[in-house]
Amino acid sequence: MLDFEKPLFEIRNKIDSLKESQEKNDVDLSEEIEMLEASLERETEKVYTNLKPWDRVQLARLQERPTSLDYIPLIFDSFIELHGDRNFRDDPAMIGGIGYLNGQAVTIVGQQRGKDTKDNIYRNFGMAHPEGYRKALRLMKQAEKFNRPIITFIDTKGAYPGKAAEERGQSESIAKNLVEMAALTVPVISIVIGEGGSGGALGLGISNRVLMLENSTYSVISPEGASALLWKDSNLAKIAAETMKITAKDLQELNIADDVVAEPLGGAHHDVSTQAANIKAKFENHLAALSNLDEQALVQDRYEKFRNIGSFNE
C-alpha cells in the first residue's frame, strides 16, 4: 500500500468488515455496503486521476509492476531469447531476442528487473553491466543487418556502478550504444515501462520514437539523488520530483516523450493484459508511420528528434 492509497484501503476494510458482519450476524447491510462501494469507486477515480509526481515515482518502482518479460509474450508472437555479448558473459539484467509483431519480425531488447528477492539478485535489480549493453548492441546491429525494426523496453534505476562494471568499461559501452543507435538504418521505438534512470536508460533510448507508460518516470538522476545534491538532504525527494519534470506528461510537453500510453486505473499491475494491448496498439501505429521512411530518412528523423528536445527562451 502506497501513502496516497491509504484512504482507498480504509474504505475497502470497512466494506470487508460489513460483509463479514452481515454473514456472521445474518443481518442485511447491503444498502450500507452499496454506499461504501460507490464511495470507493468515486475516491479511486479521484485519487488516480490527480496523482502527484512523487506518487508516480512510487508506482513506477512497485515490485508488482510488470516487467519486460511480462509484456513481451503478450505483445509479440514466437519470441526467442538470445544470449551473450560474445565477449565476456550473458547479463541477466538485459534481455533480448527476436519475435513477431503481427507477422513482422522485430528485434526486442529490454532491461529486466526481478520479481522477488532471489530473482532481483539474479537480475541485479535491472542494473546492467557493460556486457548487457554490448549484448543489446550486438542484437541491434544484427537487426540492422537483416532489416528488422527494433523495440526496446526501458526499466532501470541506472547502469550498475560497481567496481567490476567500471573495470570492464561501463561508460564506454553505454557511449558506444548512443553513437551506434543514432546511426541505425532501421526503425527504433523505445518505451519506458517503469523507471528510466540516467545513462543506463539512455543506452537503450536513442530511438525514432520514445513512448512512456502513464506512471513511468525518465530522468538523469533519482529524486533522492537530486535532493541530496541540490539541498544536501535526500528527504526532500518529493520536492525534487515536482521540480525535475520526470513524469510522462511533463516529458511529452518537453518533446522528450513522443507518446504516452494510458494505464488501467490504479496502475499497469492491476491489468497486465489490457496494458499489453495498449502498448501493442501504440507499437503498431508508430511502426506503420516509420515504415514509410527509407534508411537515410530514418537516421535524419532520429537526429531531428533529439535536436528538437526541450524548449528555451532568448
Salt bridges, closest charged atoms under 4 A:
ASP3 OD1 - LYS6 NZ 3.90
GLU20 OE2 - LYS24 NZ 3.80
GLU37 OE2 - LYS19 NZ 3.58
ASP70 OD2 - LYS115 NZ 2.89
GLU81 OE2 - HIS83 ND1 3.99
ASP90 OD2 - HIS83 ND1 3.04
ASP90 OD1 - LYS135 NZ 2.67
ASP91 OD1 - ARG89 NH2 3.76
ASP119 OD1 - ARG123 NE 3.72
GLU131 OE2 - ARG89 NE 2.66
GLU131 OE2 - ARG168 NH2 2.89
GLU144 OE1 - LYS141 NZ 3.03
ASP155 OD2 - ARG113 NE 2.85
GLU167 OE2 - LYS163 NZ 2.56
GLU172 OE1 - ARG134 NH2 2.86
GLU180 OE1 - LYS141 NZ 3.38
GLU195 OE2 - ARG61 NE 3.11
GLU195 OE1 - LYS157 NZ 3.09
GLU224 OE2 - ARG61 NH1 2.70
ASP258 OD2 - LYS305 NZ 2.93
ASP259 OD2 - LYS282 NZ 3.23
ASP259 OD2 - HIS286 NE2 2.95
GLU263 OE2 - ARG65 NH2 2.58
ASP301 OD2 - ARG209 NH1 2.98
